[in-house]
Amino acid sequence: MQLRESFKLTLLKMSNSNDEKENEKLLVMFLSPSDSVRSQMAKGILRSRYGDHYEIFTSGTDPKEVHPIAIDVMQEIDIDISEQHSDSHTKSLGEKVFDYVVSLYDDSVESSPSFPEGKNYTHLNIQRPPRNNEAKDLKPIFRRIRDEIYKYIEENFDPTAFDLERLKLEAEAEPSPKPKKLLEEREEEGPIEEYILDPIEKKISLRATSGFLLISSFVVGLILANIFGSFYLDFWEYPIGIAIGDFELILSLKEWINEGLMTLFFFMIGLEIKREAKQGILSSFEEACLPIMAAVGGMIFPGIIFILFNLQSGTIRGWAIPITTDVALALTVLLLLGSKVKDSSRIFLMSYAVADAIGGILVIAVFYAEGINWLAVLIGIGWILLAFFFNSLKIQRSEIYTLIGVGAWIAFLYSGISPVLAGVLLAFTIPLKPKIDPSGFIQTSWETLEEYKHATETDTSNTTEEVDKALFTLQRVAREATPTLSKLEETLNEQVHFLVLPIFALANSGIVLINTNLLQNVFQPIPIGIIVGIFGKIIGISLFSYIGCCISKLCELPENMNFRELFGAAILGGIGFTSAIFVTELAYYEEFFIIQSKLGILISSILAAIFGYLWLYIDYRFIEKNKEDD
């Protein structure tokens, strides 16, 4: 339907033209390479049906008379083409620029003539009429040709099928900065908002700012732990909970954060995975291949290296600590490189992080479950299946899914499986389709805006009520046109990045360094396995990406990206801060193992951030120098 779409655009442009051009017709050229029968039929049908909107020309061999049977079958539908003839091909060139050039020919035996003077080209593959006037049963053949052309014209050229006002709204609804700019220009704000809060908001990048805040929270927690010592550490171990009859749910403050608040973090990751799997970077094999290959390599190599360093010490349970990536911190490093960073590096890092998150979630589910209570597992799965059932009923209310999520979280908490998995599984049940489709949203919004406009222009006692009613309708239709998944992402994004993760960092950065032999703790199997494992992660990401792109040829690098940049992104993939600390709390119970692990995470993340920044900085400077030399 390419012609139909281009017709809409041309019609829209004409509707916006001045009064002098308001009645200007669209110019159409029908081509038939070997004879004029098909083009003359098309010309007759379009002229008869919508002649007020089009000026029609034809080009092709011009016999002295149109085939008599073609005239007969056209007269059957009350269209006379007996006096029609083809327009001169060469005469038309240079004199007119046609809005549409439509070729009508059988492309298995004919070739389209050259006709450069046109804005939109389309082709209808249609049988060539027989040339033998004495052949029998020609009328059915000509009727079939006529009917195919008639159907084509009805489907593509009917101007009544397009609502000009609707087309204007659709055109204005195209993604652009204009609506936001208009809103900013017309908003009435106080001086604090206008000169302080708004400029700060414009400079804030959610993930990058979250990275800075995460680092700051960890440093603050580290300082507080070394100032207040056991008092600070004991604060996070304070028990909080509820008891109703025989039911008790009592956890330490740190457990509420790690098992409760972090469920929101993993729920948000699950939402992102579902969206990318359905509509984004993981929705097709071609786009998903490279990040999945990179994630597999980035998990295998550091895991093996950690196991090799810890095999004799009995601490191999932490093998998954170096396999995770903290995308917020990695993007923070990219932000420090400024405008030098290519979009391809961001795209690769983001897509890799999504695939890595899937692997990390599977690892937590499979390898860090203890003493499984299968009854509780079945109850938790039952809650998740209930959410899938509500999704199938097209239930969009987020409150219902929240209640189901609480039930699933409690079940998984008592099952021996990390309850954060309840958040991930629940995310997969959240509806991705809105209640109303885009066309319904546009139509309803347009009609409501008309009501709003009418209410504001009418001075009656009911004006305020009608204006409020229109505004409430707009709010409702906007809500129902937004998928529940998108609404939850929007709601949780800032809460998770600016509240949950910083609190998690504060609660889990309790490393008392005073009176601690740092060198002795660093040169232990756990931190060495993590630090060296990070270099294994870099090699794994790069090697598997090379295998996918250059050896198996299954994957492709993002546009404008080379392997030097991919290697730089792989180094940043070695930053595993948040998820690595989370896995540490699952892997070890001994305080000295946890301290050693966190030291290894801190050192390895700093090294990955520094090396990644330097590598990409030098690479971008090298690219800039080559451009200057050229």
N, C-alpha and C positions, 0 to 999 in steps of 0.2 A: 504493500500500500504506500510505496514511496511517493507516487504521484499525488495521492490524496493528501499526504502530509504537506508536500510542497504547495499544493493548491491552497491549503488553509493559510499558509504563511503569506502567499501572494494576495489572497483575498483580504487578509488582515491589513497588509500594507495599503491596499486600495481603499480600505475603509478609513484609514488615517490620512488619506491624501486630501488636497484642498478641494473646494467646491467645483472648480473647473474640471478636475479629473475624476469627480465622483462617479460619473456615468461611463467612464472609460471601460472598454471591454478587454477581456484577456485574449491574447493572440495565441491561436493553436494551429500547429502544422501537423497534418497527418501524412505519413510517408508510406508508399507501397512500392517496392523497388522495381517489379517487373510489369506491373499494370496498375491502372487506377481504380479497379473495382472495389477493393477493400477500403481504400482511402475515401472514395466517393460515398460508399455506404456509411462510413464513420462521419463524414462531413454532413450527410443528409440527416442522420439520426441526431447528432449534436445540435445542428441548426434547428431541427424540428422541436427538440426537447428543451434546449436551454439557449436558444439563439440570442436572447436578450443579454446574456452575460458573456458571450464569446464571439470573436470574429475568427472564422475558420478558413484555413487554406489547405490545399492538398498539393502533393508533388509526386510525380511518377510518370510512367509512359502514358501519353495522352492519345488514346485511340480516337478515331473520328466520331465514334459513338460508344456509349457505355453498353456493356453486354446486355442484350435484351432480357435475358432471364433475371439478371440482377435488378433491372428496372421493375420487372414483374413482381419479384418477391418483396421489393421495397414498397410497391404500391399496395401490397397486402396489408401493410401496417400504415397506409395512408401517407407515405412519404414519396415524393416525386424527385428522382435524381436524373431524369432524362435530359435536362438542360444543363446539368453540371459538367464541368471540365476541370482538368488539373491546372494549377497556377504554375507559371514558369519558375523552375527551380533557381536558375541563375538570376532571374529578375528579382526574386525575393531576397537574395543574398545582399547584404549591405543596406537594404532599405528598411528592414524591420528586425527587431530582436524579439523572437517569439517567447512567450511565457512557457509554452510547452511544445515539445517536438515528440510526437508519438509515432513510432515505427510499427507497421503492421505487416509482418512477413513470416514465412516459414524458415526459421534459421537453420534447418537441416539441409536446405537446398539453395537458399538465397543469402545474400549479404546486405547489410544495411548501407544505404548511400550516405555519403558524407554530408553533414548539415550542421555547420558550426554555430550558426546564429540562433542559439536558444539558451534559455535559462535552466530548464528542467527537461531531462530526457527520460523517456520510458518506452518499454517495448511490450507489444502483445504478440506472442507467438501464435500465428493463425494460419490455417491451411490456405495454400494458393488455389484460387478458383480454376476450374478446368478451362482450357482454351479451345477445345473442340466443340464448335457450336452444334455439331450433329450428334454428340454423345447423348445417350439416354439417361433419364433420371437425374438431370442436373438440378432441378428445383430443390430436392432435399439437401443437396450440398450447399447451394447458395443460401438456403434458409438457415442451415447450421452456422454458416459464416456470419450471416446477418444477426442471428440471435446471440452469438458470442460477442460480437462488437457492441450490440445493444446493452447486454449485461455489463460489459466493461465500462461503458459510458455512464450507465446508471450508478454504478458503484463508485466511480471516481470523479464525476463531473457535476453531480447534483449540488447546486449552490445552497439549496434549502436545508441540506444536511448539516450546515454549519451555522452556529449562532455567533454572530460577529461580536456581541458583547462578551460572550463566553470565551471567544478566542482572545480578546483583549486581556481578560483576566488570566487566562492560561499563560499568555506571553509575559505578563507582569509577574506571574508566579514563578517564572524560571529563576533558579538559584542565582542571586546577584547581591552585591552589597547595598543596592539601592534602598530596599525597605528598611534595613537596619539604620542606614544613614538618615533617611527621612524621620525615623522614630527618634533618633538622637537629636536631630535639629528641632523637633517640635516638643520634646519633653521639657517640662518646666521643673527645674531642679534648684535646690538651694546651693549656696556657695561651697559648702563642705563637700557635697556630692560632686559638683561640677569641677572643682579645682583640686580636690584631694582624692576622693574615693574612685571616681571614674578613671583618671589617669593611671592609678595603681592597678585597677582591674584590667585595663587594656594591656598592661605590661606583664600580667601574670599568665604563665603557661601552666596549666593544671598539673601535668605529670612532672614537668621540670621543677616547679615550685615545690611540689610534694617531695621531690628528691632532696632539695635543700633542707626542707623542714625535717625530713627523716634523719638526715645526717646530724642536724642541729639537736634533735631530740636524743639521739644516741650519745652525742658528746655530753649533753646536759646530764643524762642519766649516769654516764661514766663518772662525771665530776661529783655528782651527788652521792654516788655509791662510795667514792673514796673520801668524801668529807664526813658523811654520817655513818658509813660502815654498815654494821649489822642492823641499825635502826631502819635504814633505807631498804635493805633487803627484806627485813621482817614485815615491813609495811605491805609489800606485794604478796606476802603469804597470809595475810589476814583473812580468815574464813567469812564468807558471806553466802546467804542462801535462804531457802524457805523450807518449812516443814509443815505438812498438812496430814495429820494422822500418822499412818505408817510411811507415808511418802516423804522423802527428804531429798532436797537438791541443794547441797552445800559444797561450794568450791572456794578455793582461795581467790583473792582478787586477781592474781596473775593467771590462774586457770580460766577465770571468767573472760579475761582479755584474750588469751591464746585459743581457747576453745569456743568462746562466745563471739566477741567482737570480730575475731579473724574469720569467723564464718561469713560475715558480711563481705569481707575482702574476697574470699573464695567464691561467694555467690556472685559477686561482680565479675570475677574472672570467668565463671560459668556463663554469664550473660554474654560476655564478649566472645567467648568461644562459639556459642550458638549463633550469634549474629554473623560472625565471620564464616562459619560453616555453611550458613544458609545464603548469605548475600555478599560476603566479602572475600578476603584473601584465601580462604580455605574452601571456597564454594566450587572450585574446579580443580582437576588434577594438575593442570599446567601451572596454576598459581600456587597450589598447596605443596607441590613436589619439593621445591628448594627448601622452604622452611622446615618441612618434615624431615628431609634428609639431614639438614644442618642440626636439628634438634636431636635426632637419633645419635649422630656422631658426638654431639656435645654432651650427651648423657653417658654413652658407653666408655669413652676414654677416661674422663675424670673418675668415674666409678671404679674402673679397673685399677687405676693408679692408687686411689685411696686404699683399696683392698690390699694391694701389694705392700704398702707401707704399714698397714695395721694388722696384717695376717697373724703375726706372732704375738701381738699384744692383746688380742681378744677384744679389740674395739672396732671391728669391721662393721658393726651395726650402723655406724654413721656414714656408710659409703655414699648415701644419697645427698649428703650435705653440699658437696661441690658441683652437683649437676644442675642446680637451679640458677635462674637469672632474675635479677631485680631490674625490670625494664624502666622503672621510674628513675633510678640512679643512672642507668645507661643513657637515657635521654637527657638527663641533666648534664652529663659530660658533653653530649652533642651540642647542647645549648651553649656551652662555653666556647665552642668553635664558631659561633655566630653564623653569618650568612654564607660562610664557606661550605657548610654542610649541604650535600645534595639530598633531594627528596628520596632518591633511590636508597641511600643509607638508612634513612628513617623507616622507609617501607620495609626493607629487609629486616631491620632490628625489631620492628613491631610484629611482623608476621612470624619471625623466629620465636619471639617471646610467647606468642599465642600457642604455637606448636609445643614449645618447651613447657608451658603451663599444663597442657594436656598430659604430657609425659610425667611431670611432677605429681599431678593429682593421682594418676594411676599408681605411681610408686608408693605414695602415702597410703593409698587404699589397700594395696597388696602386701607391702613389706612392713608396715608399721601398725598393724592390727594385732592386739594381744588378747588372749583369753576370750575368744569371741562368744557372745551370748546370742545364739542363732534365733531365739524367740524375739529378742529385741531387734535383731537385723530384719526379720520378717515384718515386724510392726513398722519399722522405718521404711522399708520398701513399700509396704501397704499405703503409707501416707503419700509417698512419691507417686504411686500408681493412681491414687485418688486425684492428685494434681493433674496428671496426664488426662484422666477422665474428664475433669472440669475443662481442661484445654480443648478437648474434643467437642465439648458442648458450647464452645466459643464464649466461655465465661472470662471476662476481662478484669474483674475487680481484684486489685492487688491485695486488698485486705484479706480475701479468702486464701490466697496463696501464702500470705504471711502466717496465718493461723496454721495452715498445713505445714509450713516450714518449721514452726516451733515444735509441733508434734514430732516431726521427723528428726529434728535436732536432739530432742530429749531421748528418743528411741536409740539413735546412734551413739549418744553419750554413754548409755548403759550397755551398749553392745560390745564395747571393746574396740570399735573402729572409730577413728578420729571423727568427731561430729562435724568438722568443717566440710566433710564430704556431703553432708545433707544439704549444705548451701549450693554446692556444685550441681548435685542431682536435681534440686529444686529449680535451679536456673534453666535447666533443659526443658522444664515443663511450662515456662512462662510464654504466653502467646506472642508471636512475632508479627502477626497480621492485625491491623487495626480493625475497629468495628465498621468503619466506612472506608471505601476505597478513595483514591485521589480524585476521581471524577465526581464522586458524590460530595466530597469535601468542597471542591471548587464550586459546584452548582449551589449547594446549600449556603456557602459563605457569600457567594455573589448575591443570592436572593435576600439574605439577611442584611448585607450591606445596603441594598436598595431600600429595605425597610428602615434601616438606621438613618440613611440619607433623607428619606421622606419625613421621618420623625423629627429630625433636627431642623428641617426647613419649614415645618408646620408649627404654628404657634397656637396650641390648644391646651386645655387643662390636663390632657392625658400625655403631653409630650414627654415628660420625665419618665413616666411608666413605660412608654413605648421604646424610648431610648435604652432604658435598663433592660427591657425584655430582649431587644436586639443584641445588646452586649452579652447578656447571659447566654443567648443562643450561640453566639460566636465562640464564647469560652467553651461551651459544651461540645460544639462540633470540632473545635481544635483538639480537645481532649480525646474525643472518640476517633479522630483521624490519626492519633499518635499511638503506636503499638504499646502495650503494657510493658514490654521489654525495654523500649526506649525511655519510657517514663521512669522506670525503676533505675535504669542507668543514670539518667539525669539527676534523680534524687540522691542516689548513693555516691556518685562520683566524688563530690566535694567532701561529703561526710567521711568516706573511707580514706581519701588521700590527705585530708587536713585534720582528721581527728583520730580515726582508728589506727592508722599506721604510726603516727607519732606516739600515741599512747603505748602501742606495742613496743616501739623502740625504747621508750622510757622504762617499761616494765622488764625488758629483757637485756638491758645493757649493764646490769649490775655486776661488773667485773672489778673486784677490789685489787688494785695494782700495788697499793702500799704494802710493804713487807712481803712482796711477792717477787720471787726470782723470775723475771720476765724471760731471760734467755733460756733458763731451764725449762720453762713451760712452753716456749715457742718451739724448741728443738725436741719435741715429742712426736710420736707417730701420728696423732690426730691432726695437729696444726700443719705438720709437714705434708701429710696426705692431702689436706685441703689446699695448701699453697701450690704444691706441685700439680695437684689435680686440676687447678685452674689453667695451667699451661697445657695440660692434656685436653681440657675443654676447648681451648683455642685451636689446637691441632685437629681435634675431632670435627669441629664445625667447619673448618677450612677444608679438610681432607674429604669429608663426605659431600660437601658442596661441589668440590672439584670432580669427584666421582659422578655426581648427579648431572653436572653440566657438560663435562668434557669427555668422560669415558662412556657412561651409559647413554648420554644425550637425552635423558628423560626430563631434565629440568632446564630452565633458562634463567640467567641473571636478570634482575630488574633492569629496565631501560636506563642507559647512561651509567651503568655500574660496572666496574672492573674488579678483578680479584684482589688488587691492592686495597680497595675500599672495603671489600668483603672481609678481608683479613683484619682490618681495623675494627669493623663491626663485631667480628668474632672475639677480638680482645675485650671489647666492652661487654660482650656476652658472659665474660668471666666474672662480672660483678654479681654476686649472689646474695647480697645482704639480707633482705627481709625473709625470703623463703628459706635461705640457708639457716638462719637463726631459728625459724619455725621448726625445721626438720631436726635441728639440734635438740630442741626441747622434747621432741618425740623419741629421739634415738637414745639419749642418755639420761640417767637419773642421778649419777654421781656428780657432785658439784665440781670437782676438779676436772672431770672430762668436759663438762659444759664450758668451764672457763677456758680450757685449752682450745676447744672448738671455736668459741667466739673470738679468741685472739687470732686464730687461723683465718676466720672469715673476715675480720677487720683488715688484717695485713693483705690478704689476697685481693680483697675488693679495692683497697687503695692502690695496689700494684697494677691491677687490671685497668683502673680508671686513669692512672698516670700514663701507662704504656699505650693505652687506647687513644688518649688525647694526643700524645706526642706523635704516634704513628699517623693518625689522620691529619694532624696539623702539617706535618712534613709532606704528606702526600698531596694535600690541597695546595700547599705552596709550590710543589713541583708542577702541578697542573697549571697554576697561574703563571709560573715562569715560562712554561712551554707556549702558553697563549701569547705572552708578551713577545717571545722570540719569533712567533709566526707573524 
